[in-house]
Amino acid sequence: MKFFVPATDNEKEAETLYKEIRQFARKNTSPLTDRRIQIISFRDKGRLVSAEVGKIDPIVGETVVAILETIEPGPYLVCTPNRGVK
């Protein structure tokens, strides 16, 4: 699937917003990989759920704008309008 960021009108806008999200995340967490993640599946309170860019996050109920992968083993960062996106 082609890379995209929800609520952007073109590729240039998407790249700019994605870079801003990554810069914000780098300031507030561990280093990030360069992978562009579209979907992740994980367990929340024992149930299997998925977070996918462009769809509603099952945990916070907001649109997933980006999913970032940290270099350190640990959580992925699921970015939504009120969590990690300015």
ABEGO torsion letter per residue (X at the ends): XBBBBBGBABAAAAAAAAAAAAAAAAAABBBBBABBBABBBBBBGGBBBBBBBGBBBAAAGBBBABBBBBABBEBBBBBBAABGBX
